[in-house]
């Protein structure tokens, strides 16, 4: 049986950042084509000679000028054969977590602009990128309760209240802060430093840091990171 196939493979990156008590996502403005000036996720077509992982990292560098440390494959989008108005495209989506305060965005290649948008203040997105973004958000909310990925969104040294606020913002609900603090500290992977944050009200608070080496060691010994908010 003859197989006629004309399908293109693409990658898309959902990059989450966190600042000023807001969960943000990185978007780029299309420079060319029928979707010119529309906002979209960072992404593009996979070259014949590169892997998927190489392709998504290349697109992040070319379209936004950034490199990321935490990047994982999310889902494959292609059931809707008309998801791209130009031709049939299957996209493998990845999501990344970054400390956005340390990154300088630089739009290039087919991106007119690159900008952070609060997750609840998004412009109209091209293609099915709103669906992709929602899938990534749900994955982030789920993983936050069983893997300490939230620390990738914070500075290396942070106020404990920043960690509490991050969980509240991402999970979109208030948490029992005293029990949360007690639980996190009981793991022994978050350590108090001798430094203090900038004073806003009252006396300055101590800064904390995540001990990733200790976490990885505990993980090999069967440690379970579990934050139950039920």
N, C-alpha and C positions, 0 to 999 in steps of 0.2 A: 504494500500500500504506500503510495506516495504521500509524504507529509509536507504540506505547505505551511511554513511558519515564518512570520516576520515580526518578531517580538523583541523589543529593546529592554535591556536591564539597567536599572538606575539604583542609586542609593540616596537616602535622605537622612539628615541628622537633626534630631531634636536635642538642642543644647539648653539645659536648664541652668540658670544662675539665680542667686539670691542676694538681695540688697535692700536696705531700708524697709525690712519686714514685708517684702514682696517677692513672690516666686516669679521669675522672669524667663522668657524664652527668646532665643536668638532667631531673628528673621532677616532675610535679605530681600531687596526690591529688584525685581526682574528688569534687566537692561534691554533685552531684545525680544523679538517674537510677538505672537498674538496676545501674550499675557504681560506685555511690557508695562512696567510701573506697578504691577501687583506684588504684594508681599507673599513670601513663601519660605518654607524651611530651606536651610542650606542643603544642596544636593545637586546631582547631575548623573550623567551616563557613565557606566563602567567601561573603561578601555579594554581592548582585547588582551593586553599584556599584563593587566594588574588584577590583584585579588579584590574582593569586596571591601575588605578592611583597608587596603591601600587606597581604594577609590574614595571612600568616605573621608579618610584623613586628608587626601589631596583636595577634595572639595572644601573642607573646612579651612584649609590654608589658602586656597585660591580665592574663595568667595568672601571670607570673613577675616583672613589673616591670623587665624589662631590654631594652636595645637592643644589637644586635650589629654588628660591623664586617664579619666574614667570614661570608657566607651564600651557599650555592649549591644549586641544585636537584639532588636525588639520584636519585629514581626515582618511578614512579607505581605505586601498589598498588591493585589492584582485581580481579585475576583470581579471587580467592576471593569469590564474590558474597555469602557469609555472614560476611564479616570483621567486620561490625558487627551485633550481634544485633537492632538496632532496625529497620534498613532498609538498602537497597543504598547503599553509600558508596564512592566512589573518592577515594583520598587521594594528593596530591602531596607528597612528603616533601622537606624541605630539611635540610642539615646546616650547623652553625655551629661555629666555633672561637673561644674567648674566654679571656682571662686571668681565671679564675674568682675569683682572690684580690681582684680589684678590683670585683666586682659584689656588690650587696646584693639578695637575692631578696625579692620581695614578692608573695605570692599574692593573687589577686583574682578577680572575676567568678565563673566556675564551678570555680575551683580552691580547694580547702580548704587546701592547703599546697604549697610549692615547695621542693625539696631536691636537693642534689648526692648522687649515689650512685656509689661505685667501680664500674667496669664489670664487675668480677668479683664484686660483692656486691649484686646487684640483687634487688629484691622481685619478686613475680609481677606481670607487666604486663598491662594491659587490651588488648583487641582483638588485633591481630597486631603489636603494637609491639615485641615481642622480635625478630621477623623483620626489621622495619624497622631496628631498632638494629643488628642484626648486619650488614645490608647497608651501613649507614653506617660501621661499624667497618672493614669490608673496604675500602671506598673510601678511608678515612683512611689505612690501612696502605699502600695502593698509591700514593696521591698523595704520601705522605711521602718516597718515594724519587726523585720526579722534579719536585717543586715544594716550595719552602721554606715550606710552610704551618705547620710546627711552631712557628715563631717567634710565631704568633698565640696560642699557648697559654702563652707565657712573658712575664715582665715585660720592659719595654723594655731593661733592663740585667740580665744574667744571668751566672751562673757557667758556664763551658764544661762543667763536669761535669753541670750541670742539663740542658743540651742533649743530652749523651750519654745521660743517664738517661731523658730523654723518648723518644728513639728506641728504647731497649731496652724500655721499658714498652709503648709502642704496638705495636712489631713483635713483642713477646713472645719476644725472644731476645737473647742477649748479642751485642755487636758488638766488632770489633777497634777499641778506643778510640784507639789511636795513629794507625792509618790513617784513622779517621774524622776525627780532629782535623786531620790533615794535608790531607785532601781538602777539608773545609769551608773551612779557611783559605786554601787555594789558589784558591778562587773569588773571593776579595777582597770578599765581601759581608758578612762578619762581622768586626767591628773591635774591637780591644782598647781599653778605656778607661783612664783614669788612676785609676779608682776600684777599691776592693776590697770583696769580700763579707765578711759577718760571719765572724769567726774561730771555727772549731769545733775542728779539730785542726791542729797545726803552724802554719805561717805562713799568713796570709790570701791568698786567690787573687784575681787580677784579674777584673774584670767585663767582659763583652763586650756588643756591641749589633749588631743586624741593620740594615744600611744598605739600606732598601727603595728609596730613590731610585736608588742605584747599581745595584741588581738590576734595576729596571724599565728603566734605560738600557741595561744589558747585554742584557736580553731583546730589546729592539728591534734589537740588533745581531746577534741569532742565538745568544745564549748559551744553553747547555744545562745545567740543573741536574740532575745524575745521581749518585745515591748507590747504588752496587752492593754488596749485602751477600752475594752468592753466594760 
